Amino acid sequence: MSVVEDDDVPALSAETFLVLQDFYNEQAEKDKRLKQAVDDNLLDSVEIEEDWQLSQFWYDDNTINTLAHIALKTIGPLGKVALISCPSLYRKIKEGCGPDQQVTVFEFDKRFSIYGADFHYYDYNSPLELGDIRPKYYDLVIADPPFLSEECLKKTTLTMRFLTMEKIILCTGAKMEELAEKMNLQKTRFAPKHKKNLANEFCCFANFDINI
């Protein structure tokens, strides 16, 4: 077994160190503002930015508005919608919810715990570890698995099937179309877009007519 001498360990340049220090200082300041907004109950003023390390890419405004409209129309005045790994839809749907409607975010990123009882920690690697959530509780599930892999989609599908009474909307890369169809989800005319353009083509699949 070789031993790495201290002299062999690459050192950061002064410039790189300053860039990293600025990044960490900026993140600390964002976390401080987020905590303050939560403490002051000013959640509408909070903007949670994408974390590329978590494969997060937020939808653009048109996609958010379209999916929120579809969701609220689909679930009806007494309905419930679950959002799996697509937290950027939450605010618009919540804004349009009536007193007897419910929206829950199932999300790995605990920054979204600021949504209180509407947040449920979720790791797709443990797709059925959902605490006290009852099966078939939601009228509609919207999911956007964080990774374009067969494993991730199959595990997320287990969660979707557990949570939904029937209706599912899946937003994912076009490369997953064949697998989505095997799960009885059909490609729709709607194409989700992101604030930051992605190289991968995205599609929207559903097991019902979303009537755009």
Rosetta silent file (secondary structure, phi, psi, omega in degrees, C-alpha in Angstrom):
SEQUENCE: MSVVEDDDVPALSAETFLVLQDFYNEQAEKDKRLKQAVDDNLLDSVEIEEDWQLSQFWYDDNTINTLAHIALKTIGPLGKVALISCPSLYRKIKEGCGPDQQVTVFEFDKRFSIYGADFHYYDYNSPLELGDIRPKYYDLVIADPPFLSEECLKKTTLTMRFLTMEKIILCTGAKMEELAEKMNLQKTRFAPKHKKNLANEFCCFANFDINI
SCORE:     score description
SCORE:     0.000 S_00000001
   1 L     0.000  126.577  179.924    0.000    0.000    0.000 S_00000001
   2 L   -81.001  150.927  178.837    1.486    3.337   -1.007 S_00000001
   3 L  -112.293  129.163 -179.941    1.527    6.253    1.389 S_00000001
   4 L   -86.257  120.218  177.278    0.752    9.743    0.121 S_00000001
   5 L   -75.662  153.434  179.701    3.162   12.298    1.493 S_00000001
   6 H   -55.879  -34.169 -177.852    1.849   15.697    2.542 S_00000001
   7 H   -68.045  -18.578 -178.303    3.893   17.263   -0.222 S_00000001
   8 H   -88.074  -10.835 -178.808    1.950   15.208   -2.782 S_00000001
   9 L   -77.391  121.331 -178.256   -1.461   16.523   -1.733 S_00000001
  10 L   -63.741  136.061  179.876   -2.568   19.204   -4.208 S_00000001
  11 L  -101.813  146.640  176.899   -3.087   22.585   -2.565 S_00000001
  12 L   -72.605  140.576  173.863   -5.763   25.084   -3.556 S_00000001
  13 L   -69.798  160.125  179.642   -4.537   28.238   -5.171 S_00000001
  14 H   -60.327  -37.594 -179.728   -5.238   31.485   -3.329 S_00000001
  15 H   -66.292  -45.057  179.178   -7.721   32.464   -6.055 S_00000001
  16 H   -64.102  -39.983  178.870   -9.622   29.163   -5.835 S_00000001
  17 H   -60.866  -42.750  179.853   -9.687   29.377   -2.064 S_00000001
  18 H   -65.611  -38.220  177.977  -11.213   32.874   -2.211 S_00000001
  19 H   -63.160  -45.219  178.543  -13.864   31.702   -4.692 S_00000001
  20 H   -63.449  -41.232  179.934  -14.799   28.799   -2.411 S_00000001
  21 H   -62.925  -41.340  177.624  -14.852   31.077    0.614 S_00000001
  22 H   -63.008  -40.291  179.732  -17.193   33.499   -1.179 S_00000001
  23 H   -62.086  -48.144 -179.053  -19.453   30.590   -2.141 S_00000001
  24 H   -66.299  -36.033  177.497  -19.690   29.294    1.426 S_00000001
  25 H   -65.563  -40.261  179.085  -20.261   32.800    2.784 S_00000001
  26 H   -65.092  -42.402  178.613  -23.055   33.337    0.262 S_00000001
  27 H   -63.620  -40.466  179.091  -24.671   30.006    1.181 S_00000001
  28 H   -63.399  -38.470  179.132  -24.467   30.872    4.888 S_00000001
  29 H   -68.149  -39.071  177.672  -26.151   34.212    4.229 S_00000001
  30 H   -64.129  -43.043  179.026  -28.937   32.525    2.233 S_00000001
  31 H   -62.811  -37.936  179.004  -29.499   30.023    5.039 S_00000001
  32 H   -64.968  -43.966  179.234  -29.654   32.881    7.532 S_00000001
  33 H   -65.629  -38.062  178.796  -32.267   34.748    5.455 S_00000001
  34 H   -63.266  -46.414  178.952  -34.293   31.559    5.038 S_00000001
  35 H   -61.353  -40.835 -179.499  -34.316   30.895    8.779 S_00000001
  36 H   -65.496  -40.266  179.080  -35.302   34.495    9.468 S_00000001
  37 H   -64.210  -39.122  177.471  -38.191   34.322    6.983 S_00000001
  38 H   -65.189  -46.117 -179.779  -39.442   31.132    8.625 S_00000001
  39 H   -60.343  -35.040 -177.678  -39.165   32.675   12.088 S_00000001
  40 L   -91.442    2.292 -178.592  -41.081   35.741   10.895 S_00000001
  41 L    56.558   44.838  179.594  -43.664   33.631    9.003 S_00000001
  42 L  -116.450   53.323 -173.634  -42.813   35.392    5.744 S_00000001
  43 H   -65.401  -26.434 -179.981  -42.631   32.325    3.521 S_00000001
  44 H   -64.826  -20.750 -178.865  -43.933   34.187    0.476 S_00000001
  45 H   -90.246   -2.745 -175.271  -40.686   36.155    0.446 S_00000001
  46 L   -89.524  128.092  172.915  -38.496   33.035    0.425 S_00000001
  47 L  -115.891  111.759  178.335  -36.888   31.904   -2.824 S_00000001
  48 L   -90.931  118.617 -175.392  -35.223   28.507   -2.543 S_00000001
  49 L   -83.440  156.724  177.717  -32.633   28.196   -5.264 S_00000001
  50 L   -59.553  144.142  173.208  -31.777   25.064   -7.233 S_00000001
  51 L  -116.242  104.563 -174.506  -29.126   22.809   -5.780 S_00000001
  52 H   -63.564  -24.788  178.773  -27.353   21.157   -8.699 S_00000001
  53 H   -67.542  -21.790  176.839  -25.851   18.566   -6.367 S_00000001
  54 H  -100.136   12.350 -178.911  -29.420   17.319   -5.774 S_00000001
  55 L    56.490   47.742 -179.112  -30.197   17.396   -9.497 S_00000001
  56 L  -100.585  129.973  177.064  -32.679   20.236   -9.001 S_00000001
  57 L  -141.220  110.810 -174.294  -33.967   22.209  -11.990 S_00000001
  58 L   -77.349  145.978  176.802  -36.959   24.461  -11.405 S_00000001
  59 E   -68.604  155.152  172.549  -39.769   24.784  -13.947 S_00000001
  60 L   -78.277  171.202 -173.040  -40.366   28.048  -15.780 S_00000001
  61 H   -61.728  -39.407 -179.216  -43.455   30.108  -14.947 S_00000001
  62 H   -64.160  -40.365  178.543  -45.564   28.790  -17.820 S_00000001
  63 H   -65.688  -43.365  178.521  -44.927   25.185  -16.800 S_00000001
  64 H   -60.810  -47.168 -178.521  -45.724   25.948  -13.165 S_00000001
  65 H   -64.228  -40.980 -178.707  -48.949   27.759  -14.084 S_00000001
  66 H   -65.771  -48.345 -178.501  -50.039   25.021  -16.506 S_00000001
  67 H   -68.266  -34.674  176.947  -49.416   22.118  -14.130 S_00000001
  68 H   -64.824  -42.882  178.864  -51.000   23.989  -11.219 S_00000001
  69 H   -61.935  -45.343  179.092  -54.109   24.653  -13.319 S_00000001
  70 H   -61.355  -44.498 -177.590  -54.322   21.002  -14.371 S_00000001
  71 H   -61.973  -49.459 -176.193  -53.847   19.817  -10.780 S_00000001
  72 H   -67.640  -34.966  177.535  -56.511   22.034   -9.231 S_00000001
  73 H   -69.236  -35.967 -175.260  -58.984   21.262  -12.009 S_00000001
  74 H   -73.375  -42.215 -172.779  -58.333   17.531  -11.699 S_00000001
  75 H   -80.428  -20.458  179.172  -58.665   17.091   -7.939 S_00000001
  76 L    76.629  177.322 -171.731  -61.854   19.104   -7.518 S_00000001
  77 L   -67.446  -17.065 -179.346  -62.956   21.155   -4.478 S_00000001
  78 L  -115.848   15.414 -169.362  -62.320   18.374   -1.942 S_00000001
  79 L   -88.558  170.598 -178.009  -59.229   16.885   -3.550 S_00000001
  80 E  -134.246  137.230  179.534  -55.652   16.206   -2.554 S_00000001
  81 E  -126.356  137.250  176.478  -52.482   16.358   -4.661 S_00000001
  82 E  -109.209  134.549  178.079  -49.039   14.930   -3.907 S_00000001
  83 E  -112.001  113.368 -178.689  -45.906   16.441   -5.455 S_00000001
  84 E  -103.446  113.617  176.346  -42.982   14.020   -5.632 S_00000001
  85 L    59.708   30.294  174.600  -39.592   15.649   -6.239 S_00000001
  86 L  -139.965   61.859 -173.334  -41.129   18.720   -7.908 S_00000001
  87 H   -66.922  -18.382 -178.500  -41.298   21.278   -5.081 S_00000001
  88 H   -69.754  -10.447  175.742  -41.331   24.316   -7.389 S_00000001
  89 H   -83.036  -17.831 -168.637  -45.011   23.542   -8.118 S_00000001
  90 H   -57.385  -52.422 -171.672  -46.035   23.842   -4.482 S_00000001
  91 H   -60.959  -44.178 -177.974  -46.577   27.571   -4.084 S_00000001
  92 H   -65.632  -41.099  178.296  -48.737   28.060   -7.157 S_00000001
  93 H   -67.820  -44.066  179.640  -50.923   25.084   -6.298 S_00000001
  94 H   -60.527  -40.405  179.228  -51.160   26.104   -2.648 S_00000001
  95 H   -59.208  -35.256 -178.013  -52.095   29.624   -3.700 S_00000001
  96 H   -91.756   -4.264 -177.369  -55.034   28.243   -5.694 S_00000001
  97 L   -69.484  138.667  171.484  -56.179   25.706   -3.098 S_00000001
  98 L   -82.552  178.192 -176.013  -59.580   26.094   -1.516 S_00000001
  99 L   -63.763  -22.361 -177.559  -60.193   25.442    2.186 S_00000001
 100 L  -109.657   13.759  176.087  -60.896   21.745    1.612 S_00000001
 101 L  -103.495  157.956 -175.402  -58.065   21.018   -0.813 S_00000001
 102 E  -140.343  140.156  175.362  -54.647   19.714    0.185 S_00000001
 103 E  -132.657  132.527 -179.176  -51.175   19.694   -1.361 S_00000001
 104 E  -125.738  134.368  176.786  -48.192   17.776    0.026 S_00000001
 105 E   -97.857  120.332  173.735  -44.558   18.011   -1.066 S_00000001
 106 E  -102.578  108.990 -166.559  -42.609   14.743   -0.939 S_00000001
 107 E  -148.844  140.674  178.556  -39.025   15.938   -1.162 S_00000001
 108 L   -73.980  -34.643 -175.608  -35.476   14.936   -0.193 S_00000001
 109 L   -75.419  111.111 -174.943  -34.304   18.543    0.279 S_00000001
 110 H   -74.182   -3.591  172.294  -35.122   19.483    3.861 S_00000001
 111 H   -60.849  -28.075 -177.890  -35.041   23.189    3.064 S_00000001
 112 H   -79.715    3.312  173.306  -38.647   22.676    1.995 S_00000001
 113 H   -66.313   -9.877  174.714  -39.597   21.749    5.545 S_00000001
 114 H   -61.546  -16.817  178.975  -40.475   25.449    5.806 S_00000001
 115 H   -82.920    7.613  171.743  -43.827   24.330    4.356 S_00000001
 116 H    61.619 -128.854 -176.235  -44.627   22.721    7.680 S_00000001
 117 H   -66.181  -15.132  178.632  -47.287   20.017    7.627 S_00000001
 118 H   -83.787   -2.727  178.976  -47.348   20.198    3.812 S_00000001
 119 E  -104.667  136.875  175.651  -43.773   18.841    3.677 S_00000001
 120 E  -135.264  119.877 -179.843  -42.923   15.146    3.882 S_00000001
 121 E   -62.028  134.777 -175.138  -39.315   13.983    3.732 S_00000001
 122 L  -143.395  130.042  174.098  -38.854   11.560    0.839 S_00000001
 123 L  -122.516  117.000 -175.710  -35.917    9.516   -0.461 S_00000001
 124 L   -60.824  -20.011  177.413  -36.647    7.630   -3.673 S_00000001
 125 L   -69.006  -17.632  176.089  -34.213    4.923   -2.527 S_00000001
 126 L  -125.680   70.199 -166.651  -36.788    4.026    0.138 S_00000001
 127 L   -63.383  -21.641 -177.929  -39.939    4.467   -1.970 S_00000001
 128 L  -112.345   11.122  173.737  -42.430    3.063    0.544 S_00000001
 129 L   -88.163   84.853 -171.272  -41.021    4.605    3.710 S_00000001
 130 L  -121.504   20.423  176.189  -43.773    7.197    3.922 S_00000001
 131 L    62.700 -130.849 -175.707  -44.530    7.280    7.626 S_00000001
 132 L   -95.044   14.765  177.740  -48.201    7.445    8.483 S_00000001
 133 L   -66.961  129.047 -179.238  -49.381    8.343    4.975 S_00000001
 134 L   -79.411  147.703  176.112  -52.311    6.128    4.057 S_00000001
 135 L   -66.327  149.476  177.763  -52.302    4.262    0.724 S_00000001
 136 L    57.334   36.477 -175.104  -54.457    5.685   -2.066 S_00000001
 137 L   -85.230  -28.283 -172.894  -54.805    8.939   -0.132 S_00000001
 138 E  -103.248  140.963  177.155  -54.258   11.408   -2.991 S_00000001
 139 E   -71.826  -29.992 -178.039  -56.531   12.102   -5.943 S_00000001
 140 E  -145.212  139.265  172.487  -53.545   13.079   -8.082 S_00000001
 141 E  -120.557  129.263  172.510  -49.796   12.527   -7.926 S_00000001
 142 E  -113.749  128.533 -176.642  -47.358   14.652   -9.926 S_00000001
 143 E  -133.015  147.588  175.192  -43.783   13.369  -10.011 S_00000001
 144 L  -141.420   83.800 -176.156  -40.494   14.451  -11.525 S_00000001
 145 L   -52.714  140.090 -173.362  -37.835   11.889  -10.537 S_00000001
 146 L   -68.453  -21.838 -176.776  -34.493   13.578   -9.844 S_00000001
 147 L  -127.897  142.552  179.817  -32.445   11.281  -12.084 S_00000001
 148 L   -87.478   71.093  179.138  -33.027   10.008  -15.617 S_00000001
 149 L  -136.519  152.942  178.888  -32.422    6.379  -14.805 S_00000001
 150 H   -61.756  -40.765 -179.674  -34.555    3.253  -14.924 S_00000001
 151 H   -60.567  -47.354 -177.666  -33.860    2.559  -11.250 S_00000001
 152 H   -63.486  -43.847 -179.089  -34.977    6.018  -10.134 S_00000001
 153 H   -66.807  -41.473 -179.413  -38.154    5.954  -12.215 S_00000001
 154 H   -64.468  -41.008  179.287  -39.138    2.454  -11.114 S_00000001
 155 H   -69.046  -39.882  176.995  -38.689    3.299   -7.440 S_00000001
 156 H   -64.205  -34.801  178.413  -40.553    6.588   -7.810 S_00000001
 157 H   -63.358  -36.283  175.905  -43.342    4.698   -9.565 S_00000001
 158 H   -58.710  -41.362  178.717  -43.758    2.499   -6.481 S_00000001
 159 H   -66.655  -45.489 -179.875  -44.361    5.659   -4.477 S_00000001
 160 H   -58.483  -46.843 -177.899  -46.773    7.068   -7.042 S_00000001
 161 H   -64.872  -34.392  178.720  -48.816    3.868   -7.144 S_00000001
 162 H   -68.754  -40.970 -171.927  -48.959    3.736   -3.356 S_00000001
 163 H   -80.766  -33.203 -168.749  -50.094    7.340   -2.939 S_00000001
 164 E   -90.105  144.871  169.479  -52.619    7.789   -5.712 S_00000001
 165 E   -68.920  -37.590 -178.091  -56.234    6.742   -5.930 S_00000001
 166 E  -164.308  -50.375 -164.219  -55.791    6.643   -9.683 S_00000001
 167 E   -89.287  136.795 -177.117  -54.381    9.662  -11.518 S_00000001
 168 E  -134.900  137.541  167.745  -50.694   10.252  -12.236 S_00000001
 169 E  -121.573  127.719  179.598  -48.719   12.932  -14.071 S_00000001
 170 E  -120.763  124.181  174.279  -45.054   12.187  -14.707 S_00000001
 171 E  -110.039  121.422 -177.816  -42.598   14.805  -15.962 S_00000001
 172 E  -161.728  177.115 -178.386  -39.283   13.356  -17.063 S_00000001
 173 E   -66.136  149.506 -179.220  -36.824   13.141  -19.922 S_00000001
 174 H   -59.125  -26.923 -178.785  -37.974   11.958  -23.328 S_00000001
 175 H   -64.954  -14.545 -179.671  -35.456    9.107  -23.075 S_00000001
 176 H   -94.950    8.624 -173.997  -37.708    7.516  -20.436 S_00000001
 177 H   -59.192  -46.162 -177.863  -40.729    7.303  -22.774 S_00000001
 178 H   -59.963  -42.516  179.564  -40.550    3.556  -23.396 S_00000001
 179 H   -69.137  -38.263  178.209  -40.410    2.802  -19.690 S_00000001
 180 H   -62.028  -40.917  179.520  -43.215    5.270  -18.944 S_00000001
 181 H   -65.356  -34.812  176.142  -45.430    3.548  -21.511 S_00000001
 182 H   -64.381  -22.019  178.587  -44.749    0.173  -19.881 S_00000001
 183 L   -95.261   16.600  177.488  -46.177    1.742  -16.738 S_00000001
 184 L    64.148   33.455  173.918  -49.372    2.644  -18.657 S_00000001
 185 L  -110.931  131.574 -177.240  -48.499    6.325  -18.879 S_00000001
 186 E  -106.341  143.326  178.238  -49.026    8.037  -22.224 S_00000001
 187 E   -66.825  134.251  178.966  -47.106   10.991  -23.612 S_00000001
 188 L  -101.295  176.125  178.783  -49.172   14.204  -23.657 S_00000001
 189 L   -76.933  -16.350 -175.382  -48.943   17.270  -25.882 S_00000001
 190 L   -82.501  132.355  179.046  -47.550   19.355  -23.025 S_00000001
 191 L  -116.828  109.023  178.918  -43.760   19.751  -22.824 S_00000001
 192 L   -61.474  142.357  176.595  -42.425   20.986  -19.461 S_00000001
 193 L  -122.401  159.857 -178.145  -39.782   23.709  -19.619 S_00000001
 194 E  -120.388  155.293  179.006  -37.227   24.870  -17.069 S_00000001
 195 L   -59.678  -39.114  175.640  -35.945   28.279  -16.044 S_00000001
 196 L  -107.060  116.707 -174.727  -32.481   27.143  -17.024 S_00000001
 197 L   -57.177  132.879  179.398  -32.590   25.365  -20.349 S_00000001
 198 L  -102.814  151.864  178.545  -31.606   21.711  -20.092 S_00000001
 199 L   -70.311  -29.029 -177.584  -29.871   19.678  -22.746 S_00000001
 200 L   -82.832  134.662  174.437  -32.351   16.828  -22.230 S_00000001
 201 L   -71.190  133.061 -179.961  -35.753   16.996  -23.918 S_00000001
 202 E  -108.715  149.609  179.867  -38.527   16.790  -21.333 S_00000001
 203 E  -134.939  163.926  176.293  -41.996   15.301  -21.701 S_00000001
 204 E  -119.026  124.581  179.328  -45.182   15.018  -19.694 S_00000001
 205 E  -115.406  151.698  179.828  -46.833   11.606  -19.324 S_00000001
 206 E  -154.619  159.649  176.314  -50.193   10.815  -17.736 S_00000001
 207 L  -105.829   19.881  175.217  -52.675    7.985  -17.263 S_00000001
 208 L  -153.342  167.964 -179.199  -55.649   10.277  -17.998 S_00000001
 209 L   -78.832  113.247 -176.579  -56.547   13.071  -20.421 S_00000001
 210 L   -83.088   -9.670  171.796  -55.101   16.261  -18.937 S_00000001
 211 L    52.366   61.079  177.125  -57.051   18.479  -21.360 S_00000001
 212 L   -77.046    0.000    0.000  -54.544   21.276  -21.966 S_00000001
